[in-house]
Amino acid sequence: MEDRLDEIEADILKILHSLPLSVLEGGWKSDRTWTSELKLKIGLLGKNHGYYICASGWGLPDGQGEWLYDLVWLSIRGQSIVDVPLVLESEWAIDLKNIDEDFSKLLLARAQHRVMIFQQRTLSDVEKVFDFLSNQISVFSRSQPGDRYLLTGLNWTDNQTFSHRLVIAR
Protein backbone atom coordinates (compact mmCIF):
# COMPACT_ATOMS: atom_id res chain seq x y z
CA MET A 1 0.00 0.00 0.00
CA GLU A 2 1.38 3.41 -0.99
CA ASP A 3 1.17 6.18 1.58
CA ARG A 4 -0.68 9.23 0.33
CA LEU A 5 0.24 12.84 0.80
CA ASP A 6 -2.20 14.84 2.87
CA GLU A 7 -3.36 18.32 1.82
CA ILE A 8 -0.54 20.17 3.61
CA GLU A 9 2.15 17.92 2.13
CA ALA A 10 0.69 18.29 -1.36
CA ASP A 11 0.61 22.09 -0.98
CA ILE A 12 4.24 22.12 0.17
CA LEU A 13 5.27 20.13 -2.89
CA LYS A 14 3.42 22.58 -5.16
CA ILE A 15 5.42 25.40 -3.57
CA LEU A 16 8.70 23.54 -3.97
CA HIS A 17 8.00 22.64 -7.59
CA SER A 18 7.44 26.34 -8.36
CA LEU A 19 10.83 27.38 -6.95
CA PRO A 20 13.13 26.27 -9.81
CA LEU A 21 11.11 28.42 -12.23
CA SER A 22 11.45 31.35 -9.81
CA VAL A 23 15.21 30.75 -9.78
CA LEU A 24 15.40 30.98 -13.56
CA GLU A 25 13.17 34.05 -13.71
CA GLY A 26 14.83 35.82 -10.78
CA GLY A 27 18.43 34.81 -11.35
CA TRP A 28 18.89 33.57 -7.77
CA LYS A 29 22.57 33.11 -7.00
CA SER A 30 22.69 31.97 -3.38
CA ASP A 31 21.37 29.23 -1.12
CA ARG A 32 20.23 31.99 1.24
CA THR A 33 17.74 33.17 -1.39
CA TRP A 34 16.36 29.63 -1.77
CA THR A 35 15.98 29.34 2.01
CA SER A 36 14.32 32.74 2.39
CA GLU A 37 11.84 32.05 -0.41
CA LEU A 38 10.85 28.59 0.77
CA LYS A 39 10.42 29.79 4.37
CA LEU A 40 8.32 32.73 3.19
CA LYS A 41 6.08 30.64 0.92
CA ILE A 42 5.66 27.70 3.29
CA GLY A 43 5.28 30.15 6.18
CA LEU A 44 2.46 31.92 4.31
CA LEU A 45 0.80 28.53 3.77
CA GLY A 46 0.84 28.02 7.54
CA LYS A 47 -0.38 31.55 8.19
CA ASN A 48 -3.28 30.94 5.78
CA HIS A 49 -4.20 27.94 7.94
CA GLY A 50 -4.22 30.21 11.01
CA TYR A 51 -0.89 29.19 12.55
CA TYR A 52 1.71 31.30 14.32
CA ILE A 53 4.92 31.22 12.27
CA CYS A 54 8.49 31.05 13.57
CA ALA A 55 11.23 31.57 10.98
CA SER A 56 14.35 33.65 10.60
CA GLY A 57 13.48 36.83 8.73
CA TRP A 58 9.74 36.48 9.34
CA GLY A 59 8.44 40.04 9.36
CA LEU A 60 4.70 39.52 9.15
CA PRO A 61 2.23 39.75 12.06
CA ASP A 62 1.39 36.57 13.96
CA GLY A 63 4.93 35.31 13.94
CA GLN A 64 8.47 35.72 15.15
CA GLY A 65 12.06 34.89 14.24
CA GLU A 66 13.55 31.42 14.09
CA TRP A 67 12.72 29.14 17.02
CA LEU A 68 14.24 25.64 17.35
CA TYR A 69 13.88 24.80 13.63
CA ASP A 70 14.29 26.66 10.34
CA LEU A 71 10.50 26.97 10.18
CA VAL A 72 7.81 26.11 12.74
CA TRP A 73 4.04 26.39 12.62
CA LEU A 74 2.44 26.69 16.06
CA SER A 75 -1.15 26.53 17.20
CA ILE A 76 -1.43 28.84 20.18
CA ARG A 77 -4.36 29.33 22.53
CA GLY A 78 -3.93 32.21 24.94
CA GLN A 79 -0.36 31.93 26.23
CA SER A 80 -0.03 28.20 25.53
CA ILE A 81 1.27 26.15 22.63
CA VAL A 82 -1.41 23.53 22.01
CA ASP A 83 -0.06 21.95 18.82
CA VAL A 84 2.89 21.95 16.44
CA PRO A 85 1.47 21.26 12.99
CA LEU A 86 4.81 21.53 11.16
CA VAL A 87 8.56 21.71 11.66
CA LEU A 88 10.94 22.14 8.74
CA GLU A 89 14.69 21.94 8.28
CA SER A 90 16.62 22.74 5.12
CA GLU A 91 20.26 22.07 4.34
CA TRP A 92 21.82 23.15 1.06
CA ALA A 93 25.30 21.72 1.67
CA ILE A 94 25.44 18.43 -0.21
CA ASP A 95 27.48 16.42 2.29
CA LEU A 96 25.48 13.84 4.21
CA LYS A 97 26.93 14.89 7.58
CA ASN A 98 25.34 18.36 7.40
CA ILE A 99 22.05 17.00 6.08
CA ASP A 100 21.94 14.41 8.87
CA GLU A 101 22.69 17.02 11.56
CA ASP A 102 19.65 19.05 10.52
CA PHE A 103 17.47 15.99 9.96
CA SER A 104 18.26 14.65 13.45
CA LYS A 105 16.38 17.63 14.89
CA LEU A 106 13.25 16.43 13.10
CA LEU A 107 13.52 13.01 14.75
CA LEU A 108 13.05 14.74 18.11
CA ALA A 109 10.06 16.81 17.04
CA ARG A 110 6.53 16.06 18.17
CA ALA A 111 4.80 17.60 15.17
CA GLN A 112 2.15 16.46 12.74
CA HIS A 113 4.43 17.18 9.77
CA ARG A 114 8.23 16.98 9.63
CA VAL A 115 9.74 18.35 6.42
CA MET A 116 13.37 18.01 5.29
CA ILE A 117 14.61 19.90 2.23
CA PHE A 118 18.06 19.33 0.73
CA GLN A 119 19.92 19.26 -2.58
CA GLN A 120 22.21 16.84 -4.38
CA ARG A 121 23.87 16.76 -7.77
CA THR A 122 21.77 13.97 -9.30
CA LEU A 123 18.50 12.15 -8.79
CA SER A 124 20.49 9.04 -7.85
CA ASP A 125 22.22 11.02 -5.08
CA VAL A 126 18.85 12.34 -3.87
CA GLU A 127 17.55 8.75 -3.67
CA LYS A 128 20.61 7.72 -1.62
CA VAL A 129 19.89 10.49 0.88
CA PHE A 130 16.22 9.42 0.99
CA ASP A 131 17.36 5.87 1.82
CA PHE A 132 19.72 7.10 4.54
CA LEU A 133 17.11 9.35 6.18
CA SER A 134 14.41 6.66 5.94
CA ASN A 135 16.75 4.32 7.79
CA GLN A 136 17.32 6.98 10.48
CA ILE A 137 13.56 7.08 11.05
CA SER A 138 13.24 3.29 11.26
CA VAL A 139 16.07 2.84 13.78
CA PHE A 140 15.13 5.79 16.01
CA SER A 141 13.62 4.17 19.10
CA ARG A 142 11.24 7.08 19.81
CA SER A 143 9.56 6.96 16.39
CA GLN A 144 5.86 6.37 16.84
CA PRO A 145 3.45 4.77 14.38
CA GLY A 146 2.03 7.50 12.18
CA ASP A 147 4.95 9.94 12.48
CA ARG A 148 5.09 11.68 9.08
CA TYR A 149 8.26 12.84 7.33
CA LEU A 150 8.19 14.58 3.97
CA LEU A 151 11.69 14.26 2.53
CA THR A 152 12.36 16.51 -0.45
CA GLY A 153 15.52 16.70 -2.51
CA LEU A 154 16.47 19.00 -5.35
CA ASN A 155 18.72 17.46 -7.99
CA TRP A 156 20.45 20.29 -9.74
CA THR A 157 22.19 18.61 -12.65
CA ASP A 158 19.70 16.08 -14.03
CA ASN A 159 16.55 18.16 -14.40
CA GLN A 160 16.57 20.73 -11.58
CA THR A 161 13.42 19.45 -9.94
CA PHE A 162 12.41 18.38 -6.47
CA SER A 163 11.75 14.73 -5.76
CA HIS A 164 10.06 13.58 -2.61
CA ARG A 165 9.53 10.58 -0.42
CA LEU A 166 6.85 10.42 2.25
CA VAL A 167 7.93 8.23 5.14
CA ILE A 168 5.36 7.25 7.75
CA ALA A 169 6.74 5.43 10.78
CA ARG A 170 5.20 2.02 11.43
C-alpha positions as CSV (number, residue, x, y, z in Angstrom):
1,M,0.0,0.0,0.0
2,E,1.4,3.4,-1.0
3,D,1.2,6.2,1.6
4,R,-0.7,9.2,0.3
5,L,0.2,12.8,0.8
6,D,-2.2,14.8,2.9
7,E,-3.4,18.3,1.8
8,I,-0.5,20.2,3.6
9,E,2.2,17.9,2.1
10,A,0.7,18.3,-1.4
11,D,0.6,22.1,-1.0
12,I,4.2,22.1,0.2
13,L,5.3,20.1,-2.9
14,K,3.4,22.6,-5.2
15,I,5.4,25.4,-3.6
16,L,8.7,23.5,-4.0
17,H,8.0,22.6,-7.6
18,S,7.4,26.3,-8.4
19,L,10.8,27.4,-6.9
20,P,13.1,26.3,-9.8
21,L,11.1,28.4,-12.2
22,S,11.4,31.3,-9.8
23,V,15.2,30.8,-9.8
24,L,15.4,31.0,-13.6
25,E,13.2,34.1,-13.7
26,G,14.8,35.8,-10.8
27,G,18.4,34.8,-11.4
28,W,18.9,33.6,-7.8
29,K,22.6,33.1,-7.0
30,S,22.7,32.0,-3.4
31,D,21.4,29.2,-1.1
32,R,20.2,32.0,1.2
33,T,17.7,33.2,-1.4
34,W,16.4,29.6,-1.8
35,T,16.0,29.3,2.0
36,S,14.3,32.7,2.4
37,E,11.8,32.1,-0.4
38,L,10.9,28.6,0.8
39,K,10.4,29.8,4.4
40,L,8.3,32.7,3.2
41,K,6.1,30.6,0.9
42,I,5.7,27.7,3.3
43,G,5.3,30.2,6.2
44,L,2.5,31.9,4.3
45,L,0.8,28.5,3.8
46,G,0.8,28.0,7.5
47,K,-0.4,31.6,8.2
48,N,-3.3,30.9,5.8
49,H,-4.2,27.9,7.9
50,G,-4.2,30.2,11.0
51,Y,-0.9,29.2,12.6
52,Y,1.7,31.3,14.3
53,I,4.9,31.2,12.3
54,C,8.5,31.1,13.6
55,A,11.2,31.6,11.0
56,S,14.3,33.6,10.6
57,G,13.5,36.8,8.7
58,W,9.7,36.5,9.3
59,G,8.4,40.0,9.4
60,L,4.7,39.5,9.1
61,P,2.2,39.8,12.1
62,D,1.4,36.6,14.0
63,G,4.9,35.3,13.9
64,Q,8.5,35.7,15.1
65,G,12.1,34.9,14.2
66,E,13.6,31.4,14.1
67,W,12.7,29.1,17.0
68,L,14.2,25.6,17.4
69,Y,13.9,24.8,13.6
70,D,14.3,26.7,10.3
71,L,10.5,27.0,10.2
72,V,7.8,26.1,12.7
73,W,4.0,26.4,12.6
74,L,2.4,26.7,16.1
75,S,-1.1,26.5,17.2
76,I,-1.4,28.8,20.2
77,R,-4.4,29.3,22.5
78,G,-3.9,32.2,24.9
79,Q,-0.4,31.9,26.2
80,S,0.0,28.2,25.5
81,I,1.3,26.2,22.6
82,V,-1.4,23.5,22.0
83,D,-0.1,22.0,18.8
84,V,2.9,21.9,16.4
85,P,1.5,21.3,13.0
86,L,4.8,21.5,11.2
87,V,8.6,21.7,11.7
88,L,10.9,22.1,8.7
89,E,14.7,21.9,8.3
90,S,16.6,22.7,5.1
91,E,20.3,22.1,4.3
92,W,21.8,23.2,1.1
93,A,25.3,21.7,1.7
94,I,25.4,18.4,-0.2
95,D,27.5,16.4,2.3
96,L,25.5,13.8,4.2
97,K,26.9,14.9,7.6
98,N,25.3,18.4,7.4
99,I,22.1,17.0,6.1
100,D,21.9,14.4,8.9
101,E,22.7,17.0,11.6
102,D,19.7,19.0,10.5
103,F,17.5,16.0,10.0
104,S,18.3,14.7,13.4
105,K,16.4,17.6,14.9
106,L,13.3,16.4,13.1
107,L,13.5,13.0,14.7
108,L,13.1,14.7,18.1
109,A,10.1,16.8,17.0
110,R,6.5,16.1,18.2
111,A,4.8,17.6,15.2
112,Q,2.1,16.5,12.7
113,H,4.4,17.2,9.8
114,R,8.2,17.0,9.6
115,V,9.7,18.3,6.4
116,M,13.4,18.0,5.3
117,I,14.6,19.9,2.2
118,F,18.1,19.3,0.7
119,Q,19.9,19.3,-2.6
120,Q,22.2,16.8,-4.4
121,R,23.9,16.8,-7.8
122,T,21.8,14.0,-9.3
123,L,18.5,12.2,-8.8
124,S,20.5,9.0,-7.9
125,D,22.2,11.0,-5.1
126,V,18.9,12.3,-3.9
127,E,17.6,8.8,-3.7
128,K,20.6,7.7,-1.6
129,V,19.9,10.5,0.9
130,F,16.2,9.4,1.0
131,D,17.4,5.9,1.8
132,F,19.7,7.1,4.5
133,L,17.1,9.4,6.2
134,S,14.4,6.7,5.9
135,N,16.7,4.3,7.8
136,Q,17.3,7.0,10.5
137,I,13.6,7.1,11.1
138,S,13.2,3.3,11.3
139,V,16.1,2.8,13.8
140,F,15.1,5.8,16.0
141,S,13.6,4.2,19.1
142,R,11.2,7.1,19.8
143,S,9.6,7.0,16.4
144,Q,5.9,6.4,16.8
145,P,3.5,4.8,14.4
146,G,2.0,7.5,12.2
147,D,5.0,9.9,12.5
148,R,5.1,11.7,9.1
149,Y,8.3,12.8,7.3
150,L,8.2,14.6,4.0
151,L,11.7,14.3,2.5
152,T,12.4,16.5,-0.4
153,G,15.5,16.7,-2.5
154,L,16.5,19.0,-5.4
155,N,18.7,17.5,-8.0
156,W,20.4,20.3,-9.7
157,T,22.2,18.6,-12.7
158,D,19.7,16.1,-14.0
159,N,16.5,18.2,-14.4
160,Q,16.6,20.7,-11.6
161,T,13.4,19.4,-9.9
162,F,12.4,18.4,-6.5
163,S,11.7,14.7,-5.8
164,H,10.1,13.6,-2.6
165,R,9.5,10.6,-0.4
166,L,6.9,10.4,2.2
167,V,7.9,8.2,5.1
168,I,5.4,7.2,7.8
169,A,6.7,5.4,10.8
170,R,5.2,2.0,11.4
